[in-house]
Amino acid sequence: MQQIRVGIIGNGFTIGIAKSHYDGYTKCDKTKVVALYDILPGRSEAFAQRHKIEGVTICSSLDELFSMVDAVSLCVPNCFHADLAVKALEAGKHVLVEKPFSTDAETGKKAVEAAKAHPELVAMTSFNYREQAAVQYMKEIVDSGVLGPIRFVRHHGGGGRIANAEKVYLEWRMRKETSGTGSLADFGAHMLDLSDWMLGEQCGKFVSYSAVTTTSIPERYVIDGESVMGEKKGDEKGPVTNDDTAAFTAVTDKGVLFTFLTSRINHGGADFEIIGEYGAISNSTKWPRGTIGMSLTNAPLPGETEIKWGMHPIPIPEKYMGEGTQGVQHYGVICEFADCILSGKKPVRDLERGLFIQQEIDNFARAAEEGRTITV
């Protein structure tokens, strides 16, 4: 089988998204990364050297990369997603865009229009959390109806990578002009996608939005713009202009309350809890690996014969373990990307999906900025 030739645009080192895409393409037998490009000279070479990547061409321009590939991954700052997606589509290339889709919905619309103008091309947004084993099992449980009508949803999480203000510098993710919102979009994009994908049909659409955001670390060392490894520029510091923690809530048109908490300076765990009339399920770091939490009021837990009081860990079925991610976070979404390219199917996680989630983020951002509840 002839493999899809892929180019990765954006080869930064801060969080490793480009490496995760590369690993996903390498695991997928339908794809092969053949080219790398970054706007900063020397960064792609450093990326390939650091990760011991061989057999790829380091390109000096987008046009050179486009001439070598069938598809591209956009692993660049959010402010460049829409424009680069348009350029790639107009060059006849399939596109996988990282999330969040853009800095704001208005900016992202141009990419959606370009995708509509090129229906022969696959254009996807990388909402890659759907393949997680726990998420797959939770969706099966929700869809089975065993929880009854859903009453309340609580989702919080994030990460502690940037919690150290002395060692993590002023990345593009910390600047509103290049990132849009901070933690709200960075982690919230995944949370909002999962909530709507798993529960939207049963719980309805958001109609009321409230949010509070904070910036606990208001300034950081400025990054040297010529450093391929992102080293700091002496002792110069600059302001962080978006949030590092956000708490936001929504109510659906069916009266279901969703609460979210995201933080980029979080050293704790993560929780995704869905509460229904007859029981609840939880994906949490407090449960043993390979399990989710579950409680049922009118039936025994899977594998049990008697009803137990309270929430207990239950094993995730083997059919979900390992298949979705193959140990690589982007493997599942990349496999869907490749399958759609080869089959001509329309992807579920298309650019319109990315725009929809961006519009939700914009509503929460507006609620936080205006200090009031937004209704739509």
TIVOFI-154931 format. One record per residue (C-alpha): residue in one letter; x, z, y. Coordinates in pm, whole numbers, plus 50000, padded with zeros to 5 digits. Layout:
# TIVOFI-154931
aXZY/...
END
This chain:
# TIVOFI-154931
m500005000050000/q501294990850343/q501575021850560/i500215025250913/r503135024851157/v502875053951400/g504615062851726/i504645097951872/i504565099452253/g505795132552396/n508545150952209/g508785184652387/f510005216852228/t507855244452374/i505135247452109/g505985221151849/i502855199351858/a504895167351817/k506615182351512/s503265192251362/h502025156351409/y505225142951255/d504845166050953/g501205155650910/y502075118650914/t504915124850670/k502595143050428/c499945115650451/d500905086950220/k499015061950437/t501165066950747/k504795065250855/v506325075551188/v508575047051302/a509075054051675/l509435082151928/y509185081552307/d509425107652581/i509485102452956/l512555124852985/p515685105852875/g517455122452583/r514535143852471/s513485121352181/e517065120152055/a517275158052076/f513925161151898/a515015138651611/q518365156151582/r516925191151584/h514365183251316/k516695161151111/i514405130951149/e515895098151031/g514685062351014/v512835062451348/t513525042251662/i514095061551983/c512305040252240/s513255036952604/s509785026452721/l506135027252624/d506114989452587/e508954991252336/l507075017252134/f503814997552152/s505614966852016/m506584985651699/v503465005251600/d499845002751492/a498835037351615/v500045064951845/s499785102751878/l499655115952234/c501515149152242/v501945150152619/p500665173452896/n496895172952936/c497075154953272/f498495123953101/h496045121952807/a493455099052966/d495835074353131/l498015070852821/a494975067052596/v493795038252818/k497235021852807/a497455024952429/l493965011152371/e494574982152607/a497774975252411/g495674972952094/k496775006051940/h494745032651760/v494985066251939/l495025102851835/v494825124652148/e495805161352145/k493315186852270/p492135196752524/f490995161652603/s491995162352970/t492425185253268/d488725179953347/a485845158853223/e485785135053520/t489415125253458/g488765120353088/k485865095953129/k488195066353177/a489545070952823/v486045071652676/e485175039552857/a488355023152727/a487475033552371/k483985018652411/a485584986352533/h487694984852216/p485324993951929/e487734977751681/l490225005751748/v490085041951628/a490315067651908/m490225104151804/t490635138951950/s492795162951749/f490425191551674/n492455201351370/y491055236351300/r488125222151103/e490305217650794/q491205254450766/a490105268050429/a488235297850575/v486395275550823/q485365251250550/y483985279650337/m482195295750631/k480475262950710/e479315260250349/i477835295150372/v476105288350704/d474685255550575/s473355272850260/g471025294050471/v471945326650294/l472655343550629/g469185335350758/p468665326651125/i471885331251322/r471535358851581/f474985362751738/v478475347651724/r481745364151826/h485035345251837/h488315357851976/g491945349151928/g494935331952077/g498625338152038/g501555358052167/r504145330452201/i504355333052580/a503855370752609/n507515376352702/a507765367353070/e511555367853068/k512095344452774/v509245319452815/y509485298853132/l507015280653359/e505765253953117/w503305226753212/r500595246753027/m500845273453295/r500145249953586/k496625239253678/e497665204453793/t499185195553457/s497075216453219/g493745222953387/t492645257553280/g495075277853068/s494025299652778/l490385289752833/a491155253652739/d494175258552516/f492415280152256/g488865276552381/a488815239452295/h489185247851925/m486685276351940/l484045255652116/d484515226451878/l484145248951572/s481135267351713/d479215235651793/w480275217351473/m479345246351246/l476345260751430/g475065236251691/e472295221651477/q470905255851385/c471645275251705/g471095248551969/k473085237652274/f474595259752542/v472445262452854/s473945293353021/y477635299353091/s479505330153217/a483265336153233/v486015358553366/t489695348353367/t492895366853452/t496575358853496/s498565389153383/i501975372653431/p501715357053779/e505165340753796/r507875328153562/y511285311853573/v511145275253674/i512245250153409/d515075226253492/g513375192353511/e516395174853359/s516855198453065/v515755182052739/m515495216552578/g513505231852865/e516135255752996/k515455275853311/k516655265353655/g518855294853747/d516865325253861/e514245305654055/k510655315953981/g507345298654048/p503655308454032/v501485305653720/t498365288053849/n495955290853557/d494675318253328/d496475335153041/t493365354352928/a489705344252942/a486455360652834/f483445337852831/t479915338452697/a477115313552647/v473455314352551/t471855284852372/d468465269152428/k467365287852112/g468445321352252/v471615326552045/l474475344752221/f478085333252175/t481005354252302/f484615342352322/l487895358852414/t491115338852435/s494585350352530/r498035334852541/i499635369252558/n497845382652252/h499895402151999/g496845411851793/g494785393151539/a491935368551554/d488265370751458/f485485345651410/e482285363851316/i478855348751256/i475945373051232/g472625362851083/e469365380751006/y470335386250641/g474075389850661/a477365381750833/i480665363950765/s484055368650927/n487335349750935/s489805376351049/t493435386051021/k492245419950895/w491115404550565/p493575397750280/r495065362950270/g492815338150092/t489595357150171/i486895359850433/g484685389750508/m481035389150410/s478005412050400/l474525404450272/t471435426250299/n469245408850044/a471655395249781/p474905404849607/l478175390949734/p479565361149540/g480975373949212/e479125407349239/t475985419849067/e474845446449314/i474315445949688/k477165463249873/w476775480250208/g479065467450483/m481455438050503/h483875431550217/p486525404950148/i485515376749916/p487855349849780/i487795315249934/p486965290149657/e489925271349515/k488425238049622/y489215246949984/m492675261449932/g495475237850030/e493535205250040/g492615205650407/t496025212750554/q498625207850280/g500535235050463/v500565213850783/q498045221051060/h497465184551152/y497375169850801/g493585169050771/v492835153151106/i495645128051053/c494215118350715/e490815112150879/f492575091751149/a494295070450885/d491155066450673/c489165054350973/i491875029351065/l491955015050713/s488205015550648/g486855007050993/k484685038550994/k483885055651323/p485595089751342/v483535121251385/r486105136251622/d486115106651861/l486935106652233/e483305112852320/r483585145052122/g486685153952321/l484845147052646/f481865168352537/i484095198452467/q485935192752798/q482595193552979/e481865227152815/i485265240252927/d484555227853280/n481265247153284/f483015279553190/a485805272953441/r483225267553714/a481415299853619/a484705319053643/e485655303253975/e482275309254134/g481825343853982/r478335336753859/t476355324853560/i475975286753545/t472805271853396/v472355235753291/
END
